[in-house]
Amino acid sequence: WQLVREPQGADLVVINTCAFIDASRQESYGVVREMLALKKAGGTRGVIVSGCLAERQKEKLFDEMPGIDSVIGVFSRDEITRAAERLIGGLGEQRSIFRPAPATALDDSGRMRITPRHMAYLKISEGCDRTCTFCAIPKMRGKHATKPIEEVLREARELAADGMRELVVVAQDTTYYGMDLYGEPRLVELLEQLEKIDGIDWIRLMYLYPMHFSDRLIDTIARSTKIVPYIDMPLQHANDTVLKRMQRRVARAPTEVLLEKLRRQIPDLVLRTTFIVGFPGETRSQFEDLLGFVQQWKFERAGVFTYSLEPDTPAAKLDGHLDEDEKVDRRDQLMRLQQTIAHAHSRSQVGRIMDTIIDRQSTDRED
């Protein structure tokens, strides 16, 4: 198969969808409808829908959007080429292919990458054992499934040999790595092995849940010459009542102890996090607790989302749902505060000399 830049004129289109929140679902539906219109106009012969929307909606997609040829779940991705061959071969009856979540994460070696040429994502596990009331990820991605250390290292060496300078370590719950397969967290052991790979200059850690963030992990990051001082830790809120309704199983006080350790022990640390505002039952006072928390800890980076009601999640059944205007107002208020903090941090870096990796050389300007 040869990939082309534009869907117009392609033999078929494969749409890898997202369904994490309502906005991503609607975007996925919109792209599918656009490709179905292209198919109807003769611009392509087939439309295959894969990814999380496919896993979540399954065969219902055939009724929701007539014209789809195949619906393929997240654990059946190796069936995409076979489905494509059937379509091109004239065996184009509607097909859906779904498999249960595997015991260990799928092998990602040999994949096509669409990231900048210097970096690649390195997925170390799949799924999540958390029971956050707002989140539908376990319904789509299954329970936590660790990718064995030797498989992760093999993929990392492959990426290094292909010129990757930065590895971005990702999972739905990175600090939980190893618990299901080895009976204990193994992120530190994995990082120690990744550091030994020649050609890799930077290792960046994403989605580090506060639980299982051990002192040993902090020490490993602080000592490392390759793990960048950048930690992405989704906190979601800071008020204990809201955190309990979210079923986050963390509280503000121990989180602040962890944040203090990170700030103290890792020089030049950049902390990134995400917050949800407008969660069912969130009072004005609880929201102001969150504002105070952000003002206190001054995260260098933060994303703020309005609560998205996800069908079949416990939070959908909670009382006290806020209207959309109030949620948007709270998001905007928190983002204004965060922008002030981020701008102040950026100004504090003016005049510093830092190492960087160049993505590409601009051809737009001579200087």
SVG drawing of the C-alpha trace seen along z (x, -y; Angstrom):
<svg xmlns="http://www.w3.org/2000/svg" viewBox="-29 -39 55 51">
<polyline fill="none" stroke="black" stroke-width="0.4" points="0.0,0.0 1.2,-3.5 0.1,-6.4 -1.1,-9.5 -1.3,-13.1 -5.0,-13.7 -8.0,-11.5 -9.3,-12.6 -8.5,-9.9 -7.3,-7.4 -8.4,-3.8 -9.7,-3.9 -9.5,-6.0 -8.7,-4.7 -9.9,-7.1 -8.2,-6.6 -10.7,-8.1 -10.7,-9.5 -13.6,-9.3 -12.1,-10.5 -14.5,-13.5 -17.5,-14.8 -15.5,-17.3 -13.2,-14.6 -16.1,-12.3 -17.9,-15.1 -14.7,-15.8 -14.3,-12.1 -17.9,-11.9 -17.4,-15.0 -14.3,-13.5 -16.1,-10.2 -19.1,-12.0 -16.8,-14.1 -15.1,-10.9 -18.4,-9.2 -19.5,-12.2 -16.2,-11.8 -17.0,-8.1 -20.5,-8.9 -19.1,-11.4 -16.7,-8.8 -13.5,-10.3 -12.6,-7.0 -13.8,-3.4 -14.0,-2.6 -14.0,-4.0 -12.6,-2.1 -13.2,-3.4 -10.7,-2.4 -9.6,-3.7 -11.5,-4.6 -14.7,-5.7 -14.9,-2.3 -14.1,-0.5 -16.7,-2.5 -19.6,-2.4 -18.8,0.9 -21.5,2.0 -23.7,-0.9 -21.5,-3.0 -23.0,-1.2 -26.4,-2.5 -25.3,-5.9 -23.3,-6.6 -24.4,-4.4 -21.7,-3.8 -18.9,-2.7 -17.3,0.4 -15.4,1.7 -15.3,0.9 -12.1,2.1 -11.4,2.0 -8.2,0.7 -6.9,4.2 -7.5,5.4 -5.4,2.9 -3.5,5.6 -6.8,6.4 -6.8,3.0 -4.7,4.2 -6.8,7.4 -10.0,5.3 -8.5,3.0 -7.6,6.0 -11.1,7.3 -12.5,4.0 -10.2,3.6 -10.8,7.2 -14.5,6.6 -15.4,8.4 -16.8,5.2 -19.6,6.3 -19.7,4.5 -17.4,6.0 -16.6,5.3 -13.6,6.8 -13.1,6.5 -10.8,8.4 -10.6,8.4 -7.8,6.4 -4.6,8.5 -2.7,9.4 0.2,7.3 0.3,4.2 0.6,4.7 4.0,4.5 4.5,1.1 7.8,1.9 8.1,1.2 5.2,-1.3 4.9,-4.3 5.6,-7.6 4.1,-11.0 6.0,-12.9 8.9,-15.3 11.9,-13.4 13.9,-13.9 11.3,-12.4 9.0,-9.5 6.4,-8.4 7.3,-5.3 4.2,-3.6 5.0,-1.4 1.5,-0.2 -2.1,-0.2 -5.3,-0.7 -5.9,-1.9 -7.0,-0.3 -8.1,-3.6 -11.8,-4.1 -12.1,-7.9 -15.8,-8.6 -15.5,-11.0 -13.4,-8.8 -14.3,-6.3 -10.8,-5.2 -11.0,-1.8 -14.2,-1.1 -12.2,-1.6 -8.7,-0.6 -9.3,2.0 -7.4,2.6 -3.8,1.7 -1.5,4.0 2.2,3.5 4.5,3.9 7.4,6.1 10.7,4.3 12.5,6.2 9.9,5.3 10.1,1.6 13.8,1.6 13.8,3.3 11.5,0.7 13.6,-2.1 16.7,-0.8 14.9,-0.6 13.9,-4.2 17.4,-5.3 18.8,-3.5 16.3,-5.3 17.6,-8.7 15.3,-9.5 16.9,-11.8 14.0,-12.2 11.7,-9.5 8.4,-10.6 7.3,-7.9 3.5,-7.6 0.9,-5.4 -2.6,-6.0 -0.9,-5.6 2.8,-5.8 3.8,-5.4 1.7,-2.2 4.0,-0.6 4.8,3.0 2.3,3.5 0.2,6.0 3.1,7.9 5.8,7.8 3.7,7.2 5.5,3.9 6.2,0.6 9.1,1.0 9.3,-2.4 12.6,-3.2 14.2,0.0 12.9,-0.7 14.3,-4.3 17.7,-3.1 17.8,-0.8 16.5,-3.4 19.3,-5.8 21.9,-3.3 20.7,-3.4 23.2,-5.2 21.8,-7.9 19.0,-8.9 19.6,-12.3 16.3,-13.1 13.7,-11.1 10.4,-12.9 7.9,-11.5 4.2,-12.0 1.0,-11.1 2.6,-10.4 -0.3,-9.7 0.6,-11.1 0.0,-7.7 3.1,-5.4 5.4,-8.4 8.1,-7.2 11.1,-8.9 13.3,-6.5 11.6,-7.8 12.3,-11.4 15.9,-10.5 16.2,-8.8 14.9,-11.8 17.0,-14.2 20.3,-12.3 19.7,-11.5 21.6,-13.2 18.9,-12.1 15.5,-12.4 14.5,-16.0 13.3,-18.0 9.8,-18.0 7.0,-16.2 3.4,-15.8 1.2,-15.0 -2.6,-15.2 -4.1,-16.3 -7.6,-17.2 -8.5,-19.2 -7.3,-20.3 -10.4,-20.3 -10.7,-17.1 -14.5,-16.9 -14.3,-17.2 -11.4,-14.7 -13.5,-12.2 -16.4,-12.6 -14.0,-12.1 -12.7,-9.0 -9.2,-10.0 -7.9,-8.3 -5.5,-11.2 -5.9,-14.2 -4.5,-17.7 -2.2,-17.3 -0.1,-14.3 -0.1,-15.9 1.4,-19.0 4.1,-17.0 5.0,-15.4 5.0,-18.7 7.3,-20.2 9.7,-17.2 9.8,-17.6 10.4,-21.3 13.2,-20.9 15.0,-17.9 14.8,-18.4 16.6,-21.6 14.8,-23.8 11.8,-21.5 8.9,-22.3 5.6,-20.9 2.7,-20.4 -0.8,-19.3 -4.4,-19.3 -7.5,-20.3 -11.3,-19.7 -13.6,-22.5 -17.4,-22.3 -17.4,-18.8 -20.9,-17.8 -21.4,-19.4 -18.4,-21.7 -19.3,-24.8 -17.9,-28.3 -15.9,-27.8 -14.4,-24.5 -13.5,-26.2 -11.8,-29.0 -9.8,-26.3 -8.5,-25.2 -7.6,-28.8 -5.7,-29.2 -3.8,-25.9 -2.7,-26.9 -1.7,-30.4 0.4,-28.7 2.2,-26.1 2.6,-28.1 2.7,-25.3 4.7,-26.2 2.2,-24.5 -1.4,-23.6 -4.4,-22.6 -7.9,-23.2 -11.0,-21.3 -14.6,-21.8 -16.3,-18.6 -17.6,-16.5 -20.5,-14.2 -19.5,-10.7 -22.3,-8.2 -22.1,-5.1 -19.7,-6.7 -20.5,-7.1 -20.1,-10.9 -22.9,-11.1 -25.3,-9.9 -24.1,-12.4 -26.3,-15.3 -25.3,-19.0 -24.5,-19.2 -23.5,-22.8 -24.7,-24.6 -22.2,-25.0 -21.9,-28.7 -20.8,-28.4 -18.3,-25.7 -16.8,-27.8 -16.6,-30.8 -14.6,-28.8 -12.3,-27.4 -11.6,-30.9 -11.0,-32.3 -8.5,-29.5 -6.8,-29.8 -6.3,-33.6 -4.6,-32.9 -2.5,-30.2 -1.5,-32.4 -0.2,-35.0 1.9,-32.3 3.2,-30.9 4.2,-34.3 6.0,-35.2 8.0,-31.9 8.8,-32.6 10.1,-36.1 12.3,-34.6 14.1,-32.5 15.1,-35.4 18.9,-35.5 19.5,-31.9 21.4,-29.6 19.9,-26.1 20.5,-23.0 17.9,-22.2 17.1,-19.9 16.3,-21.5 13.2,-20.1 14.1,-21.7 15.7,-24.7 13.3,-27.5 13.5,-28.5 11.3,-31.6 13.9,-33.9 17.6,-34.4 18.4,-35.2"/>
</svg>
